[in-house]
Amino acid sequence: MLPTVLFYIIIFLYGIVIGSFLNVCILRIPKQENIVKIRSHCMHCGYRLRWYDLVPVCSYLWLRGRCRSCKQKISVQYPVVELLNGALYCIVFAVYGISVEALLFALLASALIILSVIDFRTYEIPVGINLFILALGLIRIATDYTHWSDYAVGFLLVSGFLYLVYLVTGGRGIGGGDIKLMAVSGLLLGWKQILLAFVMGCIIGSVIHIARMRVSGQGHMLAFGPYLSIGILISALAGDRMIAWYLSWAGL
């Protein structure tokens, strides 16, 4: 019992540390700034953060969500992203154990967090994030090559349909970034799970976006990436069980 608890504590700590880096990516990628060479600093006064200002979650709590120098408020996004990434890492390893799949899906979760926040804010999905997921998909095929055809079909199945929508609507019905996201994610998940992910993303996106439109007066423009990402994550974590349950329920 104790070794298991210690294992998940370590996984969580790794997750929140990587989550701190995700915040850097979320902030700098849309601005096309270097995510490695530029030192972390306050966006209000330029104060260069010291190592003790960068302890995930703890520094935010210790400073009560304010800059040490100018006392301006720091976005709650920082600890939320860190905690979310740590929690998702624990869930992924709880589902898959210590395995290649666990590592790939943990990295997928981190990539989808970056993608979702940026797309929500800018309505654009960074090409670099899709390329990163593509690399994960290629690794998945290399480690599970006997099922390569499932992944190849997954690459084309949903993305091909979305590309047709793109052509028919002249690019107004779906964004190119969404098409690429479903292609590379399909390469990683396989055709059954990416189909499930797409259906779930559509349902979740419809419900949440309509609710946002009614409650807060949001416009009709939809950042689809975050909802597709939720569907992808759910499918990656529970897709096989959900598909098996559906087939059993349908008597297939």
C-alpha positions as CSV (number, residue, x, y, z in Angstrom):
1,M,0.0,0.0,0.0
2,L,2.7,2.5,1.0
3,P,4.8,1.9,-2.2
4,T,1.6,2.5,-4.3
5,V,0.9,5.8,-2.5
6,L,4.5,6.9,-2.9
7,F,4.4,6.1,-6.6
8,Y,1.3,8.2,-7.2
9,I,2.8,11.1,-5.1
10,I,5.8,11.0,-7.3
11,I,3.7,10.9,-10.5
12,F,1.6,13.8,-9.2
13,L,4.7,15.9,-8.4
14,Y,6.1,15.2,-11.9
15,G,2.8,16.2,-13.3
16,I,2.6,19.6,-11.6
17,V,6.2,20.3,-12.4
18,I,5.5,19.6,-16.1
19,G,2.3,21.6,-15.6
20,S,4.4,24.6,-14.8
21,F,6.1,24.3,-18.1
22,L,2.7,24.0,-19.8
23,N,1.8,27.4,-18.5
24,V,4.9,28.8,-20.2
25,C,3.9,27.2,-23.5
26,I,0.3,28.5,-23.2
27,L,1.7,32.0,-22.6
28,R,4.5,32.1,-25.2
29,I,3.4,30.0,-28.1
30,P,0.7,32.4,-29.3
31,K,3.2,35.2,-29.1
32,Q,5.8,33.1,-31.0
33,E,8.3,33.6,-28.1
34,N,11.0,31.1,-27.2
35,I,9.7,28.7,-24.6
36,V,13.2,27.8,-23.3
37,K,15.6,30.7,-23.5
38,I,13.5,33.5,-22.1
39,R,13.5,33.6,-18.3
40,S,10.2,33.6,-16.5
41,H,9.0,37.0,-15.4
42,C,6.0,39.0,-14.2
43,M,3.9,40.1,-17.1
44,H,3.1,43.4,-15.3
45,C,6.4,44.7,-14.0
46,G,9.0,42.4,-15.7
47,Y,10.3,41.1,-12.4
48,R,12.5,38.0,-13.1
49,L,11.2,35.2,-11.1
50,R,13.6,33.4,-8.8
51,W,13.6,29.6,-8.2
52,Y,11.5,30.0,-5.1
53,D,8.8,31.9,-7.1
54,L,8.5,28.9,-9.5
55,V,7.6,26.1,-7.1
56,P,4.4,24.7,-8.7
57,V,1.2,25.5,-6.7
58,C,3.1,26.3,-3.5
59,S,4.6,29.6,-4.7
60,Y,1.1,30.8,-5.9
61,L,-0.4,30.0,-2.5
62,W,2.5,31.4,-0.5
63,L,2.3,34.7,-2.5
64,R,-1.5,34.7,-2.3
65,G,-1.8,34.8,-6.0
66,R,0.2,38.1,-6.4
67,C,3.6,39.1,-7.8
68,R,6.3,39.3,-5.2
69,S,7.4,42.7,-6.6
70,C,4.5,44.7,-7.9
71,K,1.7,42.8,-6.0
72,Q,-0.4,42.5,-9.2
73,K,-2.7,39.5,-9.3
74,I,-1.5,36.3,-10.9
75,S,-4.0,34.4,-13.0
76,V,-5.5,31.4,-11.2
77,Q,-4.8,29.5,-14.5
78,Y,-1.3,28.7,-13.3
79,P,-2.1,26.5,-10.3
80,V,-5.2,25.1,-12.0
81,V,-3.2,23.9,-15.0
82,E,-0.5,22.5,-12.7
83,L,-3.0,20.6,-10.6
84,L,-5.0,19.4,-13.6
85,N,-1.9,18.0,-15.2
86,G,-0.8,16.3,-12.0
87,A,-4.2,14.8,-11.5
88,L,-4.4,13.5,-15.1
89,Y,-1.0,11.9,-14.9
90,C,-2.2,10.0,-11.8
91,I,-5.4,8.9,-13.6
92,V,-3.5,7.8,-16.7
93,F,-1.1,5.6,-14.7
94,A,-3.9,4.2,-12.6
95,V,-5.6,3.1,-15.8
96,Y,-2.5,1.8,-17.7
97,G,0.0,1.1,-15.0
98,I,3.7,1.5,-15.7
99,S,3.7,1.1,-19.5
100,V,4.5,2.8,-22.8
101,E,0.8,3.6,-23.2
102,A,0.8,5.4,-19.9
103,L,3.7,7.6,-20.9
104,L,2.2,8.3,-24.3
105,F,-1.2,9.2,-22.9
106,A,0.2,11.3,-20.1
107,L,2.1,13.4,-22.7
108,L,-1.0,13.5,-24.8
109,A,-2.9,14.9,-21.8
110,S,-0.3,17.7,-21.4
111,A,-0.4,18.5,-25.1
112,L,-4.2,18.7,-25.1
113,I,-4.2,21.1,-22.1
114,I,-1.9,23.5,-24.0
115,L,-4.0,23.1,-27.1
116,S,-7.3,23.7,-25.3
117,V,-6.3,26.8,-23.5
118,I,-4.7,28.4,-26.5
119,D,-7.6,27.5,-28.9
120,F,-10.1,28.7,-26.3
121,R,-8.4,32.1,-26.3
122,T,-7.2,32.6,-29.8
123,Y,-9.4,30.2,-31.9
124,E,-6.2,28.7,-33.3
125,I,-4.5,25.3,-32.7
126,P,-0.7,25.5,-32.7
127,V,0.9,23.5,-35.4
128,G,3.6,22.4,-33.1
129,I,1.2,20.7,-30.7
130,N,-0.3,18.7,-33.5
131,L,3.2,17.7,-34.6
132,F,4.0,16.6,-31.1
133,I,0.9,14.4,-31.0
134,L,1.8,13.0,-34.4
135,A,5.2,12.0,-32.9
136,L,3.3,10.2,-30.1
137,G,1.2,8.4,-32.7
138,L,4.2,7.2,-34.6
139,I,5.7,5.9,-31.4
140,R,2.5,4.0,-30.6
141,I,2.6,2.4,-34.0
142,A,6.2,1.4,-33.5
143,T,5.4,-0.2,-30.2
144,D,2.2,-1.9,-31.4
145,Y,3.0,-2.5,-35.0
146,T,0.8,-5.6,-35.3
147,H,-2.2,-3.3,-35.2
148,W,-0.8,-0.6,-37.5
149,S,-3.9,-0.8,-39.8
150,D,-6.2,0.3,-36.9
151,Y,-4.1,3.4,-36.4
152,A,-3.8,4.1,-40.1
153,V,-7.6,4.0,-40.4
154,G,-7.8,6.2,-37.3
155,F,-5.7,8.8,-39.0
156,L,-8.1,9.1,-41.9
157,L,-11.5,8.2,-40.6
158,V,-12.7,11.4,-38.7
159,S,-10.2,13.8,-40.3
160,G,-11.3,12.7,-43.7
161,F,-14.9,13.4,-42.9
162,L,-14.0,16.8,-41.4
163,Y,-12.0,17.7,-44.4
164,L,-15.0,17.1,-46.6
165,V,-17.0,19.4,-44.3
166,Y,-14.1,21.9,-44.7
167,L,-14.3,21.7,-48.5
168,V,-18.1,21.9,-48.7
169,T,-18.4,24.9,-46.3
170,G,-15.3,26.7,-47.7
171,G,-13.6,26.5,-44.3
172,R,-16.5,28.0,-42.4
173,G,-17.7,24.7,-40.9
174,I,-14.5,23.4,-39.3
175,G,-11.0,24.7,-38.8
176,G,-7.9,23.2,-40.3
177,G,-6.3,22.8,-36.9
178,D,-9.3,20.6,-35.8
179,I,-8.9,18.4,-38.8
180,K,-5.2,17.9,-38.1
181,L,-5.9,17.3,-34.4
182,M,-8.3,14.4,-35.2
183,A,-5.9,13.0,-37.7
184,V,-2.9,12.8,-35.4
185,S,-5.0,11.7,-32.4
186,G,-6.5,9.0,-34.6
187,L,-3.0,7.8,-35.4
188,L,-2.4,7.5,-31.6
189,L,-5.8,6.1,-30.5
190,G,-7.0,3.9,-33.5
191,W,-10.2,4.2,-35.4
192,K,-12.6,3.0,-32.8
193,Q,-11.5,5.3,-30.1
194,I,-11.1,8.4,-32.3
195,L,-14.6,7.8,-33.6
196,L,-15.9,7.7,-30.0
197,A,-13.8,10.8,-29.2
198,F,-15.3,12.7,-32.0
199,V,-18.9,11.8,-31.1
200,M,-18.3,12.7,-27.5
201,G,-16.5,16.0,-28.4
202,C,-19.5,17.0,-30.5
203,I,-22.0,16.2,-27.7
204,I,-20.0,17.9,-25.0
205,G,-19.3,20.9,-27.2
206,S,-22.9,21.3,-28.2
207,V,-24.2,21.2,-24.6
208,I,-21.5,23.5,-23.1
209,H,-21.5,26.0,-25.9
210,I,-25.2,26.4,-26.0
211,A,-25.2,26.8,-22.2
212,R,-22.5,29.5,-22.5
213,M,-24.4,31.3,-25.2
214,R,-27.5,31.5,-23.0
215,V,-25.9,32.3,-19.7
216,S,-23.1,34.7,-20.7
217,G,-24.2,35.8,-24.1
218,Q,-21.2,34.2,-25.9
219,G,-21.2,34.5,-29.7
220,H,-21.8,31.6,-32.1
221,M,-18.1,31.2,-32.9
222,L,-17.0,27.9,-31.4
223,A,-13.5,26.9,-30.3
224,F,-13.9,23.2,-31.0
225,G,-10.4,22.1,-29.9
226,P,-11.1,22.1,-26.1
227,Y,-14.3,19.9,-26.6
228,L,-12.5,17.5,-29.0
229,S,-9.7,17.3,-26.5
230,I,-12.1,16.3,-23.7
231,G,-13.5,13.6,-26.0
232,I,-10.0,12.4,-26.9
233,L,-8.9,12.2,-23.2
234,I,-12.1,10.3,-22.2
235,S,-11.7,7.9,-25.1
236,A,-8.0,7.3,-24.3
237,L,-8.8,6.5,-20.7
238,A,-12.1,4.6,-21.0
239,G,-12.8,4.1,-24.7
240,D,-12.3,0.4,-24.8
241,R,-14.7,-0.2,-21.9
242,M,-17.3,2.2,-23.2
243,I,-17.2,0.6,-26.7
244,A,-17.4,-2.9,-25.1
245,W,-20.4,-1.7,-23.0
246,Y,-22.2,-0.2,-26.0
247,L,-21.7,-3.3,-28.1
248,S,-23.0,-5.5,-25.3
249,W,-26.0,-3.2,-24.7
250,A,-26.8,-3.2,-28.4
251,G,-26.4,-7.0,-28.6
252,L,-23.6,-6.8,-31.2
